Amino acid sequence: MEYVIPCPPQASLSVVGTESRFPIRRVFCVGRNYAAHAREMGKDPEREPPFFFTKPADAVIESPCTVPYPPLTKDLHHEMELVVAIGKGGADIPRDAVMDHIWGAAVGIDLTRRDLQAEAKKMGRPWDWGKAFDLSAPMSPIVPIQQVTSLETGRIWLAVNGEVRQDADIADMIWSVRDHVAYLSQSMTLVPGDLVMTGTPAGVAAVTPGDVMTGGVDGIGTLDVTIGPRNAV
């Protein structure tokens, strides 16, 4: 097939312990999936089913990395998350079958232009401007599921310049990995290459140029992300 312009590069992440890479198709993000974070954002964690927003595949950048401070914002926030990678597609996946569809796991940061997101919420607009910008999803390499200790329990944490800001356990998720992947598959067919960012615990806060973020999920991986100078583009 001949294309009228060059095809964009395939977004991907390296696979731990191999020379292979995991191709990325879509990135789904679960909103407000930890009760304490929902409360710090002024919401009631007991009342709503899981909901999702998306980031483009090329928003993913592999750790260790430097992410330029993005344009249009004065309030860039970190949100540390467990990430699961879909290796087997399907729709209406039963909760008990979800693990058969997961190829592996990683850790990632949902970088958020909080001021733009807040303005979108206020005006009843989509969150894309605050969430789906360039390089807004730094992630660790993917660990094959056979090497993952657990997707149900384990410390999740993030530090900025050595100071811990987010510190919880993935067991604190309102909706487990099985729950929200099954729920997501009721809305659309999941395909190999899809990533699901599973929400962030409390402690989200702003970062500025020069800040170094480190974090991870026990038994899965760690990452190291530096915020670079402001990107004027």
NUKOLDO-107203 format. One record per residue: x, y, z of N, C-alpha, C, CB in turn. Coordinates in steps of 0.001 Angstrom, whole numbers, plus 524288, in hexadecimal, padded with zeros to 5 digits. Glycine has a CB too. Example, Ala and Ser with C-alpha at 12.3 -4.5 7.8 and 13.67 -1.06 7.14 Angstrom:
2
 n_east n_north  n_up ca_east ca_north ca_up c_east c_north  c_up cb_east cb_north cb_up
  83386   7E9C6 81E78   8300C    7EE6C 81E78  83390   7F31C 81E78   82C2C    7EE87 82356
  83232   7F736 81BA8   83566    7FBDC 81BE4  83264   8001E 81EBE   83704    7FDAA 8165D
end
This chain:
233
 n_east n_north  n_up ca_east ca_north ca_up c_east c_north  c_up cb_east cb_north cb_up
  8034D   7FB58 80000   80000    80000 80000  80372   804DC 80000   7FC43    80005 804CA
  801E0   808B4 7FCEE   804D2    80D95 7FCAF  801CA   811DA 7FF7D   805F0    80F2A 7F6F1
  80467   81474 8031E   801F7    818B5 80608  80399   81DF4 803D0   80364    81863 80BD5
  80037   821D7 80463   80150    826F9 80214  80535   82A1F 80550   7FC45    82A0E 8017B
  805DC   828A9 80A46   809D8    82AFB 80DA1  80C92   8268A 8107F   8076B    82F0B 81192
  81147   82776 8129E   813E3    82341 8158A  810A2   82199 81A3E   8195B    82502 81758
  8106D   81C6F 81B37   80D8D    81A79 81FC2  81047   81C3B 824C3   80D19    8146B 81F96
  80D57   81DEE 828B6   80FBE    81F46 82DB7  81269   81A89 83014   80BA8    82174 83183
  81662   81B4B 83339   818E7    816DC 835DA  81506   8140E 8396C   81DB1    818BA 8390A
  815C3   80EFF 839FE   81282    80BE3 83D85  81422   80CE3 84328   812EB    805FE 83C36
  81088   80ED8 84653   811A6    80F8C 84BE3  8125D   80A37 84E6D   80D34    812A7 84EA2
  8161B   809D9 85201   81727    804CB 85471  81A27   8058C 85984   81A3B    80139 850B4
  81A5E   80162 85C90   81D83    8012A 86150  820E5   7FC49 86122   81A02    80133 8664A
  8257B   7FC95 8635E   828D4    7F7FD 863A2  8268B   7F40A 86777   82E6F    7F985 8653F
  82807   7EF24 866C2   82652    7EAE2 86A24  82AEE   7E93A 86D7E   82426    7E62F 866E7
  82A1F   7E924 8728E   82E4F    7E7E8 8763F  830C5   7E2A0 87501   82C38    7E7EF 87BDD
  835FD   7E28A 874B8   838D4    7DDA7 87401  83938   7DBC1 86E71   83661    7D998 87720
  8375C   7DEDC 86AA3   83790    7DD40 8652E  83938   7E1D8 861C3   83239    7DB17 86363
  83A11   7E0BC 85CBA   83B05    7E4D6 858DF  835FF   7E665 85617   83F15    7E308 854E3
  831A6   7E3F2 8578E   82CA5    7E4E4 854F7  829FA   7E9C2 85726   8290F    7E023 85590
  8260D   7EB91 85455   82310    7F01F 85602  81D3E   7EEEB 855A2   82478    7F4FB 852AB
  81A43   7F184 858FD   81496    7F0E2 85919  8122D   7F572 85613   81276    7F0A9 85EE2
  80F5D   7F472 851C1   80CFA    7F8B9 84EC0  80831   7FAE7 85191   80B6F    7F6D4 8493F
  8079B   80009 85164   8034B    802A1 8541C  7FF42   80474 85027   8054D    8074C 85769
  7FA59   80303 85113   7F617    804B0 84D9E  7F30B   8093D 84FFA   7F261    8001B 84C83
  7F109   80879 854BB   7EE07    80C94 85761  7EF8C   80C9F 85D1B   7E802    80BB6 856BD
  7EE91   8110F 85FA6   7EF95    81181 86542  7EA8A   8134F 867E2   7F438    81567 86669
  7E840   80FCC 86AFA   7E39E    81119 86E0A  7E54B   81266 87398   7DF97    80C88 86E00
  7E2BF   8163E 875F1   7E418    817F1 87B3D  7DF34   817DF 87E98   7E698    81D7E 87B36
  7DF90   81576 88325   7DB29    8152F 886C5  7DB4A   819F8 88A53   7DB55    8100A 88A0C
  7D6F8   81CA4 88AB6   7D6BA    82151 88E01  7D511   8201C 8938E   7D307    8253D 88BAC
  7D78C   822BF 89752   7D5FF    82294 89CD5  7D50D   81D06 89EC9   7D11C    825CF 89DA5
  7D91D   819AD 89E83   7D87E    81434 89FF6  7DAB0   812F1 8A559   7DB15    810CE 89BF6
  7DC56   816EB 8A84C   7DDE9    81638 8ADC2  7DA99   819EE 8B103   7E3F6    81747 8AE93
  7D847   817F4 8B536   7D49D    81B10 8B847  7D712   82019 8BA50   7D290    817DF 8BCD0
  7DBD9   81FC0 8BC63   7DE4E    82467 8BE9E  7DF52   82885 8BA72   7E36B    822F4 8C157
  7E0C5   826D7 8B5BE   7E197    82A9A 8B182  7DC6E   82D02 8AFD0   7E446    827F8 8ACD4
  7D850   829CB 8AF80   7D335    82BF4 8AE19  7D19F   8303C 8B1F2   7CF06    8279A 8ADF8
  7D299   82F3C 8B6FA   7D128    8331E 8BAF0  7D479   8380F 8BA71   7D1C0    830CC 8C06F
  7D992   83770 8B93E   7DCD4    83C1E 8B8C9  7DB52   83F55 8B3F4   7E2A5    83A97 8B886
  7D89C   83CD5 8B036   7D6B3    83FA0 8ABA1  7D117   84176 8AC62   7D714    83C2D 8A6CE
  7CF06   840C9 8B12F   7C9E4    842CF 8B275  7C55D   83F6D 8B0BA   7C94D    847F8 8B02A
  7C656   83A4D 8AFEB   7C238    836D5 8AE0C  7C114   83293 8B210   7C3C3    83461 8A8C9
  7BC74   83033 8B19A   7BADC    82BEB 8B4FB  7BC60   826CA 8B259   7B4DE    82C1E 8B624
  7C003   823CF 8B48D   7C1D3    81F0A 8B1F4  7BDED   81A94 8B219   7C6CB    81D45 8B461
  7B9BA   81B21 8B4F8   7B614    816C8 8B594  7B1AC   816DC 8B195   7B3CF    816D9 8BAFC
  7B12F   81AF2 8AE89   7AC6B    81BA8 8AB81  7ACD9   81A76 8A5B4   7AAA3    82108 8AC1E
  7B182   81A3B 8A373   7B1CA    819D3 89DCB  7B495   814E5 89BF2   7B47E    81E8B 89B9F
  7B2C9   81292 897A7   7B596    80E32 89544  7BA92   8103B 892BF   7B21D    80B55 8912D
  7BE17   80CBF 89110   7C2EB    80EA2 88EA7  7C1C9   811C5 889B7   7C689    80A0C 88D5F
  7C4F3   815CA 888CC   7C492    818B7 883E6  7CA11   81969 881B9   7C1D4    81E24 884BC
  7CA51   81A92 87C9F   7CF4D    81A6F 879E6  7D011   81F42 8767F   7CFB1    81588 87698
  7D4FE   820A1 875C3   7D68E    82452 871B1  7DB24   821CA 86EDF   7D80E    829E9 87405
  7DD07   8243D 86AC2   7E12C    821D5 867AD  7E5BA   82598 866C8   7DF04    81FFA 86273
  7EA25   82344 86598   7EEB8    82613 863BA  7F063   82391 85E91   7F348    825F8 867DC
  7F2C2   8268C 85B09   7F4A9    8241C 85639  7F946   8208A 85756   7F639    82849 8523A
  7FA0C   81CA9 85403   7FE4E    818F8 854CE  80393   81BB4 85514   7FE5A    814F2 85077
  8044B   81FC1 851E8   80968    82253 851DA  80A27   82632 85658   80A28    82520 84CB9
  80668   82655 859FC   8074F    82934 85EE3  80AF7   82625 86274   80214    82A4C 861B8
  80B9F   8210D 86159   80EF7    81DB9 86492  814B5   81EC7 86352   80DA6    817E0 863B4
  817CD   81F8A 86760   81D6C    8201F 866E9  81FE3   81CA2 86B0A   81F2B    825FA 8678E
  823FD   819D4 86987   82629    815E1 86D08  82A0D   8182B 870DF   828C0    8119B 869EA
  82990   81684 875C5   82D31    81804 879EB  8322B   814C7 8797A   82AA9    8174D 87F60
  836AA   8171E 87AFD   83771    81C6F 87CF1  8370C   82067 87884   83CC2    81CEA 87FAC
  834E7   824F2 879CB   833FD    828CF 875AF  833A6   82E4A 87802   82EF4    82783 872A4
  833F0   8321A 87489   832F9    83790 875E7  82E46   8396E 872CF   837DD    83B10 874CB
  82A6D   83B9A 8757C   825B0    83D95 87301  825BD   84388 87357   820AC    83B46 875A2
  825CA   84641 86EEE   82591    84BF6 86F34  820A0   84DCF 871FC   825D2    84E51 869B5
  82121   851F2 8750B   81C73    8542E 8777B  818D2   855F7 87316   81DDF    858E0 87B46
  813FD   85413 872F5   810A7    854FB 86E6A  80E9A   85A90 86E16   80C1F    85141 86E83
  80D09   85C3A 86961   80AF5    86180 868A8  80579   8621C 86AEC   80AE4    862DF 862E7
  803CA   866DE 86B8C   7FE7F    8687A 86CF9  7FD0B   86794 872A9   7FAB7    865B2 869A6
  80077   86541 875C4   7FF16    86418 87B2F  802CE   866BD 87EFC   7FF17    85E3A 87C1C
  800C6   867D3 88398   803F2    869A6 887FB  8034D   86602 88CAE   8026F    86F4B 8897B
  800D1   8616E 88BBC   7FF9B    85DE7 8900F  7FFD3   85840 88E26   7FA25    85F29 89269
  80495   85646 88D3D   80563    850F4 88B5A  805B9   84D3B 88FFA   80A61    85099 887F5
  8026A   84932 89003   80223    8458E 8946A  803EE   84016 892D5   7FC90    84554 89691
  80608   83D3D 896A1   8075C    837BB 8960E  802F3   83459 89823   80C80    83678 898E5
  8020D   82FD8 895A3   7FE55    82BE7 8977D  800BA   8268A 89677   7F8D7    82C78 894B6
  802B0   823FC 89A7F   8054F    81EF1 899FF  80154   81A8C 89956   808C9    81DE5 89EC9
  80252   816E2 895AA   7FE68    812E9 89488  800CD   80D9D 89315   7FAEE    814C3 89028
  7FDF2   8097F 8946B   7FEE9    80455 8924C  7FCAD   80431 88CC7   7FC74    7FFF9 895D1
  7FF8A   801C5 88925   7FDD4    80160 883B4  7FD82   7FB9A 88241   801A0    80463 87FF1
  7F936   7FA02 87FBD   7F8E3    7F4A7 87DBF  7F89D   7F4CB 877D1   7F413    7F1BE 8800B
  7FB12   7F0D9 87560   7FB74    7F082 86FB6  7F820   7EBF9 86DC2   80135    7EFD8 86DFA
  7F4AB   7ED11 86A0E   7F12A    7E91D 867F0  7F3F4   7E603 863A4   7EC1C    7EBAD 865CA
  7F3EE   7E0D8 8642B   7F668    7DD7E 86050  7F2A3   7DA29 85D41   7FA3D    7DA18 862E3
  7EDC8   7D9CB 85F28   7E9BE    7D6CC 85C86  7E4D2   7DA0E 85C72   7E8CB    7D172 85F3B
  7E2BE   7DB08 857C9   7DE3E    7DE74 85749  7D929   7DBE8 858FB   7DDC2    7E043 851C8
  7D51E   7DF2E 8592C   7D001    7DD15 85A72  7CC35   7E14B 85C11   7D076    7D91B 85EB1
  7C734   7E00B 85B99   7C2F9    7E36A 85D6B  7BFCD   7E073 86171   7BF76    7E542 858CF
  7BD67   7E369 864FC   7BA38    7E102 86925  7BD42   7DCB6 86BED   7B519    7DEC1 866E1
  7C202   7DDF7 86D73   7C561    7DA2F 8700D  7C352   7D93D 87594   7CB28    7DC21 8702E
  7C24A   7D45E 87708   7C09D    7D354 87C67  7C4E9   7D4C8 88042   7BF1A    7CD8A 87D12
  7C358   7D68A 884C6   7C72B    7D813 888C0  7CB10   7D3B8 889DA   7C465    7D99F 88DCA
  7C934   7CEEB 88A35   7CC95    7CA8A 88B88  7D059   7C91E 88727   7C953    7C5DE 88CE9
  7CF78   7CB38 8826C   7D2D9    7C9FC 87DF8  7D6B8   7CE56 87CB7   7CF8D    7C8DE 87937
  7D67E   7D2A1 87F87   7D9BC    7D72C 87E45  7DF8A   7D5D4 87E21   7D8C9    7DB7F 88237
  7E166   7D2CC 881E1   7E702    7D1B8 88222  7E8EF   7CEC9 87D58   7E846    7CE9E 88702
  7E589   7CBF4 87AAA   7E706    7C944 875E1  7E823   7CD0F 87170   7E2C7    7C580 87446
  7E65F   7D1E6 871FD   7E6FC    7D5D9 86DE1  7EB87   7D994 86EE9   7E1FC    7D8F4 86D51
  7EDF0   7D937 8736A   7F21D    7DCD4 874D7  7F76D   7DA71 87389   7F1CF    7DE3A 87AB5
  7FA7F   7DD47 8706B   7FF9E    7DB5E 86EC6  803DC   7DCAE 872C7   8010D    7DDAC 86976
  8034D   7E135 87540   80753    7E2E0 878EF  805BB   7E7CE 87BC5   80C79    7E3BB 87623
  80972   7EA08 87E9B   80856    7EEA7 881C6  80D12   7F23B 881EA   806BD    7ED16 8875A
  80C09   7F723 88302   81022    7FB14 88377  80E5E   7FF16 8877C   81154    7FDBA 87E0F
  81184   80318 88843   80FE9    80787 88B7B  81052   80C6E 88826   81355    807FF 89090
  80CFE   81032 8893E   80CF1    814EA 8861C  80B1E   8199F 88935   80987    8142C 88168
  80C04   81E2F 88706   80A31    8230B 88956  8066B   825A1 88588   80ED9    826BE 88AAF
  801BF   826A6 8874D   7FDF1    829AB 88450  7FF06   82F6D 8856D   7F821    8281E 885C3
  8023C   831DC 88222   8033D    83776 882C3  7FE5D   83A7B 8812F   8080C    8393B 87F72
  7FD00   83E62 88455   7F80C    84120 883A9  7F8D4   84705 88400   7F413    83F53 887C5
  7F6F9   849C6 88005   7F6D6    84F85 88050  7F1EF   850DA 88371   7F6C9    85236 87A9D
  7F29B   85121 888A2   7EE2C    8515E 88C2E  7EAE5   85645 88B53   7F00C    85126 891C8
  7ED4D   85A91 88A33   7EA46    85F53 88961  7E6D5   85EE6 88486   7EDEA    86407 888E6
  7E8DA   85C63 8806E   7E5AF    85BB2 87BBE  7E15E   857B4 87CA0   7E91B    85A07 8772A
  7E288   853A1 87F9B   7DE85    84FC6 880EF  7DA35   8524C 88437   7E0F5    84B1D 883E6
  7DBBF   85578 88805   7D7E7    8580E 88B60  7D45C   85BA3 8883C   7DAA3    85B2A 88FAB
  7D69B   85E6A 88487   7D37B    861E2 88139  7CFAD   85EB4 87DE0   7D70E    86542 87DB6
  7D180   85A39 87BD1   7CE14    856E2 878BA  7C985   854DD 87BFF   7D128    8524F 87672
  7CAAF   8532C 880C8   7C686    85157 88442  7C28A   855A8 88540   7C8D3    84F6C 88977
  7C480   85A50 88643   7C11A    85EC2 88777  7BD6A   85FF6 882F9   7C45C    86393 888BF
  7BF50   85F4A 87E2E   7BC41    860AB 87990  7B984   85BFA 8771F   7BFBC    86337 8758E
  7B9FB   85762 879B2   7B770    852BA 877AC  7B9CF   850AC 872AD   7B1DC    853CD 876CD
  7BEDA   8517F 87209   7C194    84FDE 86D49  7C4C7   84AEB 86E47   7C526    85448 86B49
  7C670   84836 86A1A   7C9CD    84393 86ABC  7CEFF   84508 86D51   7CAD4    840F5 8655E
  7D1A2   8411C 86F76   7D689    841ED 87249  7DB61   841D9 86EC9   7D719    83DD5 8766E
  7DAC0   840DE 869BF   7DF40    83FE6 86656  7E38B   843FE 866D0   7DD78    83FA4 860C5
  7E216   848F6 86714   7E5EA    84D2D 86742  7E968   84CC1 86C1A   7E325    85279 8672F
  7E732   84AAB 8704F   7EA36    84A2E 8751C  7ED08   84506 875B2   7E6BF    84AEF 879A2
  7EB7B   8410A 872A2   7ED80    83BC4 87371  7F087   8398D 86ED1   7E91A    83836 874B0
  7EF07   83AD9 86A0A   7F0E4    837F7 86578  7F508   83AEA 8625A   7EC5D    836B0 861F4
  7F866   83DB6 8650D   7FC60    840CF 86258  8014D   83D8B 8615D   7FDBF    845BD 8658C
  80507   83FCC 85E8C   809D0    83D0B 85D16  80CD0   83B24 861E4   80D4C    84097 859C9
  80E9A   83644 861A5   8120C    833F9 8659E  80F9A   83415 86B14   81742    836DD 865B5
  80A7C   8338B 86B44   807B2    833F0 87049  80730   82EC0 87324   80255    83627 86F66
  809BC   82AA3 87117   8093E    8257A 87396  80E8B   822B6 873DF   80549    8220B 87091
  81239   824B7 876FC   8171F    821CE 877B2  81613   81C98 87A60   81B16    8250C 87AE9
  818B7   8186F 8787C   817D5    81331 87A8D  81CEA   81022 87AE5   813E8    81040 8772A
  81CD1   80C3D 87E48   8211F    8088A 87EAD  8209D   80471 87A62   8213B    805EE 88423
  824B3   80159 8796F   8241E    7FCC4 8760C  81FEE   7F914 8782F   82960    7F9DC 87583
  81DCE   7F5D1 874B8   819A2    7F239 8762B  81BE2   7ED12 8782E   81603    7F13B 8717E
  81996   7EB27 87C61   81B03    7E618 87E9A  816FE   7E20E 87CD8   81B54    7E65D 884B5
  818A0   7DDBA 87A6E   814D3    7D99F 87900  811CB   7D7C7 87DCA   817A1    7D4EC 87669
  80CDC   7D683 87CF3   8096B    7D54E 88155  80B67   7D0A9 88483   803EE    7D433 87F5C
  80E40   7CD17 8820E   81044    7C890 884E2  81438   7CA28 88911   812C5    7C4B8 88115
  8167A   7CECC 8887C   81A64    7D0AC 88C2B  8182D   7D48D 8901E   81ED6    7D32A 8893E
  81321   7D5BB 88FAE   810A3    7D97F 8932D  80ED2   7D6BB 89823   80BF9    7DC3C 8906F
  81064   7D8C6 89C95   80EF1    7D667 8A192  80914   7D6B0 8A285   811D5    7D90F 8A606
  806D0   7DB50 8A1B7   8013E    7DC05 8A2C5  7FF4A   7E0F9 8A021   80032    7DC3F 8A8B6
  7FA74   7E0CD 89E43   7F7C1    7E57D 89C6B  7F378   7E710 8A043   7F56B    7E494 896ED
  7F390   7E4C2 8A4E6   7EF88    7E5C7 8A8C7  7F19C   7E86D 8ADA7   7ECE8    7E0CB 8AA41
  7F6A5   7E7D4 8AEBA   7F8E1    7EA45 8B35B  7FE97   7EB96 8B250   7F85A    7E6A8 8B831
  8007C   7EFA2 8B4EE   805E0    7F157 8B44A  80641   7F738 8B4D9   80806    7EF9E 8AEFE
  80A76   7F900 8B734   80B2E    7FE9D 8B80E  80BA1   8018C 8B2DB   81012    7FF99 8BB69
  808F0   805F4 8B26F   80975    80990 8AE1B  80B2A   80EC6 8B069   8043A    80A14 8AAEB
  80F33   8111A 8AE29   8116E    815CE 8B094  813E7   81950 8AC7A   81582    81453 8B4BD
  81466   81E4C 8ADD3   81730    82219 8AA96  819BC   82624 8AE16   81375    824C1 8A69F
  81E96   82761 8ACC2   82182    82B6F 8AF8F  82340   82F9B 8ABB5   8264B    82914 8B279
  82388   83462 8AD8F   82590    838BF 8AA76  82A62   83ADA 8AD3B   82156    83D26 8A9B3
  82ECC   83AAB 8AA92   833CF    83C55 8ACD2  834E4   83991 8B201   833DB    84248 8ADA0
  83361   83483 8B230   83464    8314F 8B6C7  83048   83199 8BB0B   8396C    832CA 8B8FF
  82C86   83516 8BA84   82860    835A3 8BE72  82384   832AE 8BCAC   8270F    83B7F 8BF69
  821E3   82EC9 8BFB4   81D65    82B97 8BE3D  8185E   82ECF 8BE98   81D07    826B1 8C1C5
  81565   82EC5 8BA63   81070    8319C 8BA39  80BBE   82DF4 8B9E6   81063    83553 8B59C
  80C40   829C7 8B6DE   80808    825F2 8B65F  809F8   820C6 8B892   8063A    82555 8B08A
  806E1   81E62 8BBED   80889    8198C 8BE7B  803A4   8168A 8C017   80C23    81AB0 8C355
  8027B   81251 8BD56   7FDB4    80F56 8BE60  7FEA1   809B2 8BCC7   7F8E8    811B0 8BB64
  7FA6B   806D0 8BC3D   7FAA9    80165 8BA84  7F6A4   800B9 8B62D   7F9A3    7FD7D 8BF28
  7F7F6   7FDBC 8B219   7F42C    7FD0D 8ADE3  7EF53   7FA24 8AFBE   7F6A8    7FA26 8A958
  7EFA4   7F7B5 8B43C   7EAF9    7F553 8B68F  7E6ED   7F974 8B809   7EC76    7F21D 8BB65
  7E897   7FE73 8B847   7E505    802AF 8B9AC  7E19F   80479 8B51C   7E814    80742 8BBBD
  7E273   80243 8B075   7DF3F    803DE 8AC00  7D97B   802C4 8AD09   7E107    8010B 8A700
  7D61E   80670 8AB91   7D07E    805AD 8AC15  7CEBA   8013D 8A883   7CD82    80AC7 8AAC9
  7D091   80159 8A3A8   7CF6C    7FD50 89FD0  7D486   7FA86 89E8F   7CCDA    7FFAB 89AC2
  7D4B8   7F567 89F5E   7D96F    7F260 89E63  7DA8D   7F219 8988B   7D8E8    7ECDC 8A0AE
  7DF2A   7F023 89731   7E07D    7EF60 891B1  7DC65   7EBFF 88F02   7E5EB    7ECE0 89126
  7DACD   7E7C3 89182   7D6CA    7E465 88F30  7D1BD   7E76C 88E4A   7D5BE    7DFA1 892B4
  7D03D   7EA95 89224   7CB53    7ED7B 891CC  7CB57   7F15E 88D45   7CA47    7F05A 896E7
  7CF4F   7F4C0 88D2E   7CED9    7F903 8895C  7D04E   7F75D 883D3   7D243    7FD8A 88AFE
  7D3A3   7F348 88321   7D493    7F153 87DD7  7CF9E   7EEB4 87BBA   7D93D    7ED6C 87DCB
  7CD00   7EBB9 87EFE   7C80A    7E94E 87D5B  7C40B   7ED81 87BF1   7C5DA    7E5BC 881BC
  7C3AE   7F18B 87F2A   7BFF6    7F5C6 87E39  7C147   7F8A4 87926   7BFF0    7F9A0 882DA
  7C64A   7F9CF 87857   7C7F9    7FC7F 87397  7C68F   7F955 86EC0   7CDE0    7FD85 873BB
  7C72B   7F42E 86F07   7C61B    7F0DE 86A7F  7C04E   7F091 86928   7C82D    7EB71 86B79
  7BCEF   7F26C 86CAA   7B75D    7F2AF 86B71  7B62C   7F740 867D0   7B426    7F329 87075
  7B9A2   7FB24 867BB   7B8C9    7FFD0 86498  7BB32   7FF67 85F2E   7BAF7    80480 8675F
  7BFB7   7FCB5 85ED8   7C25C    7FC21 859D5  7C5BA   7F73F 859F7   7C5B4    80103 8588D
  7C706   7F555 85567   7CA4A    7F0B0 85507  7CFEC   7F215 85622   7C9C9    7EE26 84FA2
  7D23C   7EF85 85A08   7D7BF    7F043 85B1D  7DAE6   7ED02 85748   7D912    7EEC8 860D4
  7DF7E   7EF04 855C8   7E2C3    7EC46 851FD  7E854   7EBF5 85413   7E2A6    7EF0E 84C97
  7EB64   7E82D 85234   7F0D9    7E7E7 853CA  7F3A1   7ED0E 852A4   7F39D    7E35E 85102
  7F69F   7EEDD 85674   7F946    7F3E0 855F4  7F6C0   7F83A 8590E   7F980    7F569 85061
  7F202   7F75B 85AFA   7EF84    7FB47 85E4A  7F21E   7FB4B 863B0   7E98B    7FA35 85EC9
  7F2C6   7FFEB 865E3   7F4A3    80092 86B3D  7F046   802DD 86E88   7F98F    80419 86B6F
  7F016   80152 87372   7EC4D    8038B 8771B  7EF47   8059F 87BD1   7E81B    7FF66 878CC
  7EF0E   80AC9 87C96   7F139    80D3C 8814A  7ECEC   80D1E 88564   7F335    81308 88035
  7EE18   80B03 889FE   7EA01    80951 88D9A  7E8AB   80D2A 891F0   7EB92    80459 88FFF
  7EA42   81215 89170   7E8DE    815F5 89555  7ED4A   8170A 89923   7E41F    81438 89844
  7ECD0   81B61 89BEC   7F108    81D2F 89F4E  7EF32   81DD3 8A4EE   7F33B    82253 89D4B
  7F297   81CBD 8A8B5   7F130    81DA5 8AE32  7F1A1   82369 8AF9C   7F4AF    81A63 8B1CF
  7F047   824AD 8B46E   7F085    82A12 8B64C  7F626   82C09 8B655   7EE22    82A81 8BBCA
  7F69D   83138 8B677   7FBBC    833AA 8B6D1  7FD7F   83649 8B1DA   7FFA3    82FC2 8B857
  7FA0F   836A9 8ADF0   7FB8D    83945 8A91C  7FCD2   83EFA 8AA44   7F728    838D7 8A4F7
  800BD   84106 8A775   80274    84662 8A86F  80598   84846 8A3BE   805C2    846BF 8AD8E
  806FD   84D36 8A3E4   80997    84FA8 89F70  80F65   84E61 89F3E   808DA    85585 89FA2
  81179   84E58 89A72   81717    84DFB 89987  818B2   8528A 89614   8189A    848A3 896F7
  81DAF   853EA 8965E   81FC9    85858 8937C  824C6   856B5 890B3   820D3    85D05 89729
  826A6   859D1 88CF0   82B7A    85872 88A35  82FF7   85758 88DFD   82D04    85CD0 8867D
  832BC   8531C 88CFD   8370F    8517C 89051  835A3   84D54 8943D   8392B    8560D 8931C
  83095   84C8E 89542   82EF5    84885 898FC  82FFA   84318 896C7   82922    84921 89A5F
  83178   83F82 89A3D   83264    83A0F 898C9  82E6F   836A7 89B9E   83819    83857 89A1D
  82B5C   833D2 898AD   8276E    8304A 89ADE  82967   82AB6 89A97   82229    830D3 897F4
  82916   827FB 89EDD   82A35    8226B 89F0B  82589   81FB6 8A185   82F5A    82142 8A224
  82488   81AE9 89FF5   82019    8182C 8A233  81FB7   812B2 8A01E   81B1C    81B15 8A123
  81BCC   80FDE 8A1F0   81B29    80A8C 8A01F  816AF   807BE 8A2BA   8200B    80794 8A0F8
  8161B   802DF 8A13C   81272    7FF43 8A3A9  81583   7FA5A 8A503   80DA8    7FE04 89FFA
  81545   7F8BB 8A9DD   81835    7F428 8AB98  816FF   7EF6E 8A835   81700    7F2F2 8B14D
  81B12   7ECAC 8A69E   81A68    7E7F2 8A393  81991   7E8D2 89DD1   81606    7E4FB 8A5A3
  81989   7EDDF 89C1E   818A1    7EEFF 89692  81D07   7F253 89444   8135F    7F1C9 895DB
  81E3E   7F6B8 896B2   8226B    7F9E7 89483  822AB   7FF46 896E0   821C7    7FA5C 88EC4
  8267C   80244 89515   8273A    807A5 896C6  82833   80B12 891FC   82BD6    80812 89ABA
  827CB   81025 892C9   8291E    813C7 88E92  82BE1   81891 890C1   82430    8156B 88B8B
  82E27   81B92 88D34   8313F    8202B 88E8D  8303B   82437 88A52   83745    81ED9 88F0A
  82DA8   82887 88BC3   82C09    82C7E 88807  82DAD   831DF 889DC   82626    82C4F 88730
  83071   834B2 88691   831FD    83A10 887B1  82E9A   83DD4 884A2   837C7    83AF0 88668
  82CDA   84203 8871B   829FA    84617 88465  82DE7   84A0A 88232   825F7    848CE 88820
  82DDA   84A92 87D1B   83187    84E06 87A7E  82F81   85397 87A1E   832BC    84BFB 8751F
  83269   856FF 87766   830BC    85C6B 876BC  82B73   85CBF 873F8   834D7    85F7D 873A8
  828DD   86124 87492   823C1    861F0 87236  8240E   8615F 86C4F   82196    8674B 873AA
  8204D   85E7A 86A27   81FE3    85DC0 86488  81C43   861EA 86260   81DE3    8582F 86328
  81E53   86552 85F17   81B44    869BB 85D1B  81819   86849 8583C   81EE1    86E4E 85BDF
  818CE   86382 85633   81630    861FC 8516B  81056   86147 85253   81894    85CFA 84F44
end
